[in-house]
Amino acid sequence: MPILKEGSRPPWVGLGAAVWVQIAVGNGYNFPLYSPSLKSVMGFDQQQLTMLGVANDIGENFGVLPGVVCNKLPPWVVLSIGAVACFFGYGVIWLAVSQTVQSMPYWLLWLALCVATNSSAWFSTAVLVTNMRNFPLTRGTVAGILKGYGGISAAVYTEIYIAVLQSSSSKLLLFLTLGIPFVCFAVMYFVRPCMPTSGDDSAEHGHFLFVQVASVVLAIYLLTTTLLIEELNLSALFSYIFVAVMVFLLMAPFAIPIKMTLYPANPKKSSTDGLSVGSSDRMIPGEDNSDKTEPLLTLSSSATQLGSFHEIDDTSDIDMLLAEGEGAVKRKKRPRRGDDFTFRQAVVKADFWLLFLVYFFGVGTGITVLNNLAQIGIAQGVDDTTILLSLFSFCNFIGRLGGGAVSEYFVRSKTIPRTVWMVCTQLIMIITYLLFASAFNGTLYASTALLGICYGAQFSIMIPTASELFGLKHFGLIYNFMGIGNPLGAFLFSGLLAGYVYDKEAAKQQGLNLLKKSASCLGPNCFRLTFLVLAGACGLGSVLGVILSIRIKPVYQMLYSGGSFRHPQDSRH
């Protein structure tokens, strides 16, 4: 990762810009909005459309390549690659749906959709890696905020689709082709490494609280106005006003740097004054500013980033803390938990695979319900599933935001490993799956809400946990590999299990007429076996989560003992 040269520029502008990029990250959620038009225009059957949905999931979650290059390229380049992928991918699909190009081959559309939604992986990697390094002492909070805005992006696009684009699939695809790259190019300058926050700013907690409250207000506003626009026959003027207010609420995080500019805090003398993250005295003479640069001292990235500046007396320790673990002499000893791991070093560790499996069982089962939520509602007698889908999306956002904030509070106050909350949420998921399977009257909406919260929490807990165990230096690749658990779970639990069980029960209800592939299934038996399997999977994930939490408890005691930083090397002597 290039050595930082941003001096003392605060990171809050970058966080505000990252919010807009995270809205762009949700472009893959638009597939249900334009897929019916794609199916009718191109004459696809349901199986072909389903495979396009698989392409959508694969592209959105395959971030190994962005994870590899994020340490070699600056964030603006990573964002540019995502913008180009978005332009060409959605551009091809727009040409097909608008019938500008006739008879486009199926394989080209499949590939174009993979490329288009893969832009999300580039966008997400750029802003997550950069902001996690810019806010090293509040990783859970930052991850929760950014993933929360990513989750709420579906509602943002839905409102634009209904209010501005008049529910036109062609206009939506043109908007995705041109609008998302424009937004990314407009804010990419601000998404860059800068001096990490020291944690000694008394106003920082208030700043994060403001952003969290603003995101909750935005979520409630979107849920309310989307239902109003959809249910009431409002004039175009009201629709445009709703969208204008939405844009204003999205600008809320920029209020923090504006406030800091208009009302600057009194400069305080501290041990960090005058330190430049990018100072040349940290470089080995004769080396350029590249990945080949070897800093002069050794220090653990995760450990150094998580401490309090007040606990560190040595100036070189502060230098290395601000350098985000970039300073490390080549060591012959293998890294220990909390140090910077390369991907090869991490992938052979039991903790790596335990975290992957716990995350896989959480999001893999949750995405199965999300992908089939409309059919689940219809099977249980719900005629209009719009409210059901909106409820899940809103609670998904709450889970993402709350998971990061709650785990951050307890890890600093009680040294409770973040994975404990993954266990708790998966235990609740077991109950919700059993409620879904039982199909008791009045439990559908409550189960959907609980599942949305628990599903969303998996994202914002896994991300900081991976950075604490394996460091921030190669966090981009490690985090994106963990993300494979989402499409893998969708393929196994949704594609192979839920689809098979549903079609089999539908065929049975149609008198074993297997030719009626598009027949709807009604009743609890349509998904009962699926829900029981999902409950069992979450049970296994909970057991593995307990094992992982016990294994990594000493790491969190070392990093957060007494609520303040404790240097890991102190415990090694």
C-alpha positions in Angstrom: 0.0 0.0 0.0 1.5 3.4 -0.9 2.8 5.4 2.1 0.3 8.1 3.0 1.1 11.6 2.0 -2.0 13.4 3.1 -0.6 15.1 6.2 -3.1 15.9 8.8 -6.2 16.1 6.5 -9.1 14.7 8.5 -10.9 11.6 7.2 -14.5 12.8 7.6 -14.8 14.1 4.0 -13.7 10.7 2.8 -16.4 9.0 4.9 -19.1 11.3 3.5 -17.9 10.5 -0.1 -17.8 6.8 0.9 -21.5 6.9 1.7 -22.3 7.9 -1.9 -20.0 5.2 -3.2 -21.8 2.7 -1.0 -25.1 3.7 -2.5 -23.5 2.9 -5.9 -22.5 -0.5 -4.4 -26.2 -1.5 -4.3 -26.6 -1.5 -8.1 -26.9 -5.3 -8.0 -30.2 -5.0 -6.0 -31.9 -3.6 -9.2 -32.1 -6.9 -11.0 -35.7 -7.6 -9.9 -36.7 -4.2 -11.3 -35.6 -4.8 -14.8 -35.5 -8.6 -15.1 -39.2 -8.9 -16.2 -38.5 -6.6 -19.1 -35.3 -8.5 -19.9 -37.3 -11.7 -19.9 -40.1 -10.4 -22.2 -37.9 -8.5 -24.6 -35.4 -11.3 -25.1 -38.0 -14.1 -24.9 -36.2 -15.9 -22.1 -37.8 -18.7 -20.0 -37.6 -18.8 -16.2 -34.6 -21.0 -16.1 -32.6 -18.6 -18.3 -33.7 -15.7 -16.2 -32.7 -17.6 -13.0 -29.2 -18.1 -14.5 -28.9 -14.4 -15.1 -29.7 -13.9 -11.4 -26.8 -16.2 -10.6 -24.6 -14.0 -12.8 -25.9 -11.0 -10.8 -24.9 -12.7 -7.5 -21.5 -13.9 -8.7 -20.5 -10.5 -10.1 -21.6 -8.7 -7.0 -19.7 -10.8 -4.5 -16.6 -11.9 -6.4 -14.1 -9.4 -5.1 -10.8 -11.4 -5.0 -9.3 -9.3 -7.8 -10.2 -6.0 -6.2 -8.8 -7.4 -2.9 -5.5 -8.2 -4.6 -5.0 -4.9 -6.3 -6.2 -2.6 -3.5 -2.8 -2.7 -1.9 -1.1 -1.9 -5.2 -3.3 0.9 -6.6 -4.6 4.0 -5.0 -8.4 4.1 -4.2 -9.2 6.4 -7.1 -7.9 3.8 -9.6 -9.9 1.0 -7.9 -13.0 3.2 -8.1 -12.3 4.0 -11.7 -12.1 0.3 -12.7 -15.5 -0.2 -11.0 -17.0 2.7 -12.8 -15.7 1.5 -16.2 -17.1 -2.0 -15.5 -20.4 -0.5 -14.6 -20.6 1.6 -17.7 -19.8 -1.3 -20.1 -21.7 -4.0 -18.3 -25.0 -2.1 -17.9 -24.5 -0.4 -21.2 -24.7 -3.8 -23.0 -27.8 -4.8 -21.0 -29.4 -1.4 -21.8 -28.7 -1.9 -25.5 -30.6 -5.2 -25.3 -33.6 -4.1 -23.3 -34.0 -0.9 -25.3 -33.8 -3.0 -28.4 -31.1 -0.7 -29.8 -29.2 -3.9 -30.7 -31.3 -6.8 -31.8 -30.8 -10.5 -31.1 -28.0 -10.1 -28.6 -26.6 -13.6 -27.6 -27.5 -15.0 -24.2 -23.9 -15.6 -23.2 -23.0 -12.0 -23.8 -25.8 -10.8 -21.6 -24.7 -13.2 -18.9 -21.1 -12.0 -19.1 -22.2 -8.3 -19.2 -24.3 -8.8 -16.0 -21.3 -10.3 -14.2 -19.1 -7.4 -15.3 -21.8 -4.8 -14.4 -22.4 -6.0 -10.9 -18.8 -6.8 -10.3 -18.4 -3.0 -10.1 -19.9 -3.3 -6.6 -16.9 -5.3 -5.5 -14.5 -2.7 -6.7 -16.5 0.1 -5.1 -16.9 -1.6 -1.8 -13.3 -2.7 -1.5 -12.0 0.8 -2.2 -14.1 2.6 0.4 -14.1 -0.1 3.1 -10.3 -0.7 3.0 -9.6 3.1 2.9 -12.0 4.0 5.7 -11.1 1.1 7.9 -7.5 2.4 7.8 -8.5 6.0 8.3 -10.6 5.1 11.4 -8.6 2.2 12.8 -9.8 2.7 16.4 -13.5 2.4 15.5 -13.6 -0.3 12.8 -16.9 -1.8 13.9 -18.7 1.5 13.8 -17.3 2.4 10.4 -18.1 -1.0 9.0 -21.6 -0.8 10.3 -22.2 2.7 8.8 -20.8 1.8 5.4 -22.5 -1.6 5.1 -25.7 0.0 6.4 -25.8 2.5 3.6 -25.0 -0.3 1.2 -28.0 -2.1 2.5 -30.3 0.9 2.2 -29.2 1.6 -1.4 -31.9 -0.8 -2.6 -34.6 1.6 -1.3 -32.7 4.6 -2.9 -32.8 3.0 -6.3 -36.4 1.9 -5.9 -37.5 5.4 -5.1 -35.6 6.8 -8.1 -37.1 4.1 -10.3 -40.7 4.8 -9.2 -40.6 8.6 -8.8 -38.2 9.8 -11.5 -37.9 7.0 -14.1 -41.6 6.2 -14.2 -40.9 2.5 -13.6 -39.1 2.2 -16.9 -36.6 -0.6 -17.1 -34.9 1.0 -20.1 -34.5 4.3 -18.3 -33.2 2.5 -15.1 -30.5 0.7 -17.1 -29.5 4.0 -18.7 -29.3 5.6 -15.3 -27.1 2.8 -14.0 -24.9 3.0 -17.1 -24.3 6.7 -16.8 -25.3 7.8 -13.3 -23.2 5.5 -11.2 -19.9 6.2 -13.0 -20.7 9.9 -12.8 -21.2 9.7 -9.0 -18.0 7.7 -8.5 -15.9 10.0 -10.6 -17.4 13.0 -8.8 -16.4 11.8 -5.3 -13.4 9.6 -5.9 -11.0 12.4 -5.2 -12.2 12.5 -1.6 -11.8 8.7 -1.0 -8.2 8.5 -0.2 -5.8 7.6 2.7 -5.3 10.3 5.3 -4.0 10.6 8.8 -5.9 8.1 10.9 -8.0 9.4 13.8 -6.2 9.2 17.1 -9.3 8.5 19.2 -8.6 11.4 21.5 -11.1 13.7 20.0 -14.0 14.0 22.4 -16.3 15.1 19.5 -15.6 11.9 17.4 -18.3 9.9 19.2 -20.8 12.6 18.6 -19.8 12.7 14.9 -20.4 9.0 14.5 -23.7 9.2 16.4 -24.8 11.9 14.0 -24.1 9.8 10.9 -25.8 6.8 12.4 -28.9 8.9 13.3 -28.9 10.4 9.8 -28.8 7.0 8.2 -31.7 5.8 10.4 -33.7 8.9 9.4 -33.0 8.2 5.8 -34.1 4.6 6.1 -37.4 5.5 7.7 -38.0 8.2 5.2 -37.3 5.9 2.2 -39.6 3.2 3.6 -42.4 5.7 4.2 -42.2 7.6 0.9 -41.7 4.6 -1.3 -44.9 3.1 0.1 -46.7 6.4 -0.3 -45.6 6.8 -3.9 -46.5 3.2 -4.7 -49.9 3.2 -2.9 -51.1 6.8 -3.6 -51.5 8.4 -7.0 -49.2 11.4 -6.3 -48.4 14.0 -8.8 -45.0 14.2 -10.4 -44.2 17.3 -8.4 -44.5 15.5 -5.1 -42.4 12.6 -6.4 -39.6 14.9 -7.3 -39.8 16.6 -4.0 -39.5 13.3 -2.2 -36.3 12.5 -4.3 -34.9 15.9 -3.6 -35.3 15.4 0.2 -33.7 12.0 -0.2 -30.6 13.5 -1.9 -30.4 16.1 0.9 -30.5 13.4 3.6 -27.7 11.5 1.7 -25.6 14.7 2.0 -25.9 14.6 5.8 -22.4 13.1 6.5 -20.8 16.0 4.8 -22.1 18.2 7.6 -19.3 17.0 9.8 -16.4 18.3 7.8 -18.3 21.5 7.1 -18.8 22.0 10.8 -15.2 21.3 11.5 -14.2 23.8 8.9 -16.5 26.6 10.2 -15.9 25.9 13.8 -12.4 24.4 14.1 -11.4 22.9 17.4 -8.7 24.5 19.4 -5.4 22.8 18.5 -4.1 20.7 21.3 -0.5 19.9 22.0 0.0 16.2 21.9 2.6 13.7 21.2 1.3 13.4 17.7 1.9 17.0 16.7 4.2 17.5 13.8 4.2 13.8 12.8 3.7 13.2 9.1 2.5 9.8 8.0 4.3 10.2 4.8 7.6 11.5 6.0 10.5 10.3 4.1 12.5 9.3 7.1 10.4 6.1 7.3 11.6 5.0 3.9 14.7 2.9 3.2 17.1 5.0 1.2 17.1 4.2 -2.5 13.6 2.7 -2.5 10.6 4.2 -4.2 7.1 4.6 -2.7 5.8 1.2 -3.6 5.0 -2.2 -2.1 8.7 -3.0 -2.2 9.3 -0.3 0.4 10.3 -1.9 3.8 9.7 0.4 6.7 12.3 0.5 9.4 10.6 -1.0 12.4 8.3 -3.9 13.2 4.8 -3.5 14.6 1.5 -5.3 14.5 -1.1 -3.6 12.3 -4.1 -4.7 14.2 -2.6 -4.2 17.6 -1.2 -0.8 16.9 -4.4 0.5 15.3 -6.6 -0.5 18.2 -4.8 1.2 21.1 -5.2 4.6 22.7 -2.7 7.2 22.1 -2.6 8.0 25.8 -1.2 4.6 26.5 1.8 5.0 24.2 4.8 6.9 25.5 7.3 6.2 22.8 7.2 8.5 19.8 8.1 5.8 17.3 5.1 3.8 18.5 2.9 6.7 17.6 4.6 7.0 14.2 3.9 3.4 13.5 0.4 3.6 14.8 -0.4 6.3 12.3 1.3 4.4 9.5 -1.3 1.7 9.9 0.9 -1.3 10.2 2.8 -0.3 7.0 6.0 -0.2 9.1 7.4 -3.6 9.4 10.9 -5.1 9.0 10.9 -8.5 7.4 10.6 -11.0 10.2 11.5 -14.6 10.2 8.9 -15.4 12.8 5.4 -16.2 11.6 2.7 -13.6 12.5 0.5 -14.2 15.4 -3.2 -13.3 15.7 -3.5 -9.5 15.6 -0.5 -9.1 13.4 -0.5 -8.4 9.6 -1.1 -11.7 7.7 -0.6 -12.2 4.1 -3.5 -14.1 2.4 -1.3 -17.3 2.2 -0.5 -17.0 5.9 -4.1 -16.4 6.9 -5.7 -19.2 4.8 -3.8 -21.9 6.7 -5.1 -20.8 10.0 -8.0 -22.5 11.7 -9.5 -19.1 12.8 -9.7 -18.1 9.2 -11.9 -21.0 8.2 -13.9 -20.9 11.4 -14.8 -17.3 10.7 -15.5 -18.1 7.0 -17.9 -21.0 8.0 -19.7 -19.0 10.7 -20.2 -16.2 8.2 -21.2 -18.6 5.5 -23.9 -20.3 7.6 -25.2 -16.9 8.6 -25.4 -15.1 5.3 -25.9 -18.2 3.2 -29.1 -19.1 4.9 -30.3 -15.5 5.1 -29.8 -14.8 1.4 -31.9 -18.0 0.7 -34.9 -16.4 2.4 -34.2 -13.1 0.8 -34.1 -14.6 -2.7 -37.3 -16.5 -2.1 -39.2 -14.0 0.1 -41.9 -13.2 -2.4 -42.6 -16.9 -3.0 -42.6 -17.5 0.8 -45.1 -14.7 1.3 -47.4 -16.0 -1.5 -47.2 -19.6 -0.1 -48.4 -18.3 3.2 -51.3 -16.3 1.7 -49.8 -12.8 1.3 -51.1 -11.3 -1.9 -48.9 -8.2 -2.0 -45.3 -9.0 -0.9 -44.0 -5.4 -1.4 -44.4 -4.6 2.3 -42.7 -7.9 3.2 -39.7 -7.0 1.0 -39.5 -3.5 2.3 -39.6 -4.7 5.9 -36.7 -7.1 5.3 -34.7 -4.4 3.6 -35.2 -1.9 6.4 -34.4 -4.5 9.1 -31.4 -5.6 7.1 -30.1 -2.0 7.3 -30.8 -1.8 11.1 -28.9 -5.1 11.5 -25.9 -3.8 9.6 -25.8 -0.5 11.4 -26.5 -2.0 14.9 -24.2 -5.0 14.5 -21.2 -2.7 14.0 -22.1 -0.3 16.8 -23.1 -2.9 19.4 -20.0 -5.1 18.8 -17.8 -2.0 18.9 -19.2 -1.0 22.3 -18.9 -4.4 24.0 -15.5 -5.2 22.6 -14.1 -2.0 24.0 -15.9 -2.0 27.4 -16.1 -5.8 28.1 -13.5 -7.3 25.7 -16.2 -9.5 24.3 -15.2 -10.9 20.9 -17.3 -9.7 18.1 -18.1 -13.2 17.0 -20.2 -13.7 20.2 -22.8 -11.5 18.5 -22.7 -13.6 15.4 -23.5 -16.6 17.6 -26.4 -14.7 19.3 -27.9 -13.6 16.0 -27.6 -17.1 14.5 -29.4 -18.5 17.5 -32.2 -16.0 16.8 -32.2 -17.1 13.2 -32.8 -20.7 14.2 -36.0 -19.5 16.0 -37.1 -17.5 13.0 -36.6 -20.4 10.6 -38.6 -22.7 12.9 -41.4 -20.0 12.9 -41.2 -19.8 9.1 -41.5 -23.6 9.0 -44.5 -23.7 11.4 -46.3 -21.0 9.4 -48.2 -19.9 12.5 -50.7 -17.1 11.8 -49.3 -13.6 12.6 -45.7 -14.7 12.7 -44.7 -14.0 9.1 -43.9 -10.3 9.4 -42.2 -10.7 12.9 -40.1 -13.5 11.6 -39.1 -11.5 8.5 -38.1 -8.5 10.6 -36.0 -10.6 13.0 -34.3 -12.4 10.2 -33.5 -9.1 8.4 -31.8 -7.7 11.5 -29.8 -10.9 12.2 -28.8 -11.3 8.5 -27.6 -7.7 8.3 -25.5 -8.0 11.5 -23.4 -10.8 9.9 -21.8 -8.3 7.5 -20.8 -5.6 9.9 -19.4 -8.0 12.5 -17.4 -10.2 10.1 -15.5 -7.2 8.5 -13.9 -5.7 11.7 -13.3 -9.2 13.1 -11.2 -10.2 10.0 -9.2 -7.0 10.3 -8.5 -7.6 14.0 -7.4 -11.2 13.6 -5.4 -10.8 10.4 -4.5 -7.1 10.2 -5.3 -4.3 7.8 -2.4 -4.6 5.4 -4.0 -7.3 3.3 -7.5 -6.8 4.6 -9.0 -6.2 1.1 -8.2 -9.7 -0.2 -9.1 -11.4 3.1 -12.4 -9.6 3.4 -13.4 -10.3 -0.2 -12.6 -14.0 0.1 -14.9 -14.2 3.2 -17.5 -12.5 1.0 -17.6 -15.6 -1.2 -19.8 -17.2 1.5 -22.8 -15.2 0.3 -23.0 -16.5 -3.3 -21.9 -19.9 -2.2 -24.7 -20.1 0.3 -27.2 -18.8 -2.3 -26.1 -21.5 -4.7 -26.3 -24.4 -2.2 -29.3 -23.4 -0.1 -31.3 -21.5 -2.6 -30.5 -22.8 -6.0 -30.1 -26.5 -5.1 -32.3 -26.9 -2.0 -35.1 -24.4 -1.9 -35.7 -24.4 -5.7 -35.9 -28.2 -5.7 -38.2 -28.5 -2.7 -40.5 -25.8 -4.0 -40.8 -27.3 -7.5 -41.4 -30.7 -6.1 -44.2 -29.6 -3.9 -45.7 -27.4 -6.7 -45.7 -30.5 -9.0 -47.4 -32.5 -6.2 -50.1 -29.9 -5.8 -50.7 -29.9 -9.6 -51.4 -33.5 -9.7 -47.8 -34.6 -10.5 -47.9 -32.7 -13.7 -44.2 -32.1 -14.0 -44.7 -30.1 -17.2 -46.1 -27.2 -15.2 -42.8 -25.8 -14.2 -44.1 -22.3 -13.6 -46.9 -23.4 -11.2 -47.1 -21.6 -7.9 -46.9 -23.5 -4.7 -49.2 -22.8 -1.8 -49.0 -23.8 1.9 -46.3 -24.3 4.5 -44.9 -27.4 2.8 -43.5 -25.4 0.0 -40.5 -24.3 2.2 -40.9 -26.4 5.4 -38.0 -28.8 4.6 -35.8 -25.9 3.5 -36.4 -23.9 6.7 -35.6 -27.0 8.8 -32.3 -27.4 6.9 -31.5 -23.7 7.3 -32.2 -24.0 11.1 -29.8 -26.9 11.3 -27.2 -25.0 9.3 -27.4 -22.0 11.7 -27.2 -24.4 14.6 -23.9 -25.7 13.2 -22.8 -22.1 12.6 -23.6 -21.2 16.2 -21.4 -24.1 17.5 -18.5 -23.1 15.3 -19.0 -19.5 16.4 -18.7 -20.5 20.1 -15.5 -22.4 19.3 -14.1 -19.4 17.4 -15.1 -17.0 20.2 -13.3 -19.1 22.8 -10.2 -19.3 20.6 -9.9 -15.6 20.0 -10.9 -14.4 23.4 -7.3 -13.9 24.5 -6.7 -11.7 21.4 -9.4 -9.3 22.4 -8.2 -9.3 26.0 -4.8 -8.4 24.7 -6.0 -5.7 22.4 -8.8 -4.1 24.6 -7.8 -5.1 28.1 -9.4 -2.6 30.6 -10.9 -0.6 27.7 -7.5 0.8 26.8 -4.8 -0.3 24.5 -2.2 -2.9 25.5 0.7 -3.4 23.2 0.7 -7.1 22.1 4.4 -7.3 22.2 4.2 -6.6 25.9 2.5 -9.9 26.4 5.1 -11.7 24.4 8.1 -11.0 26.6 
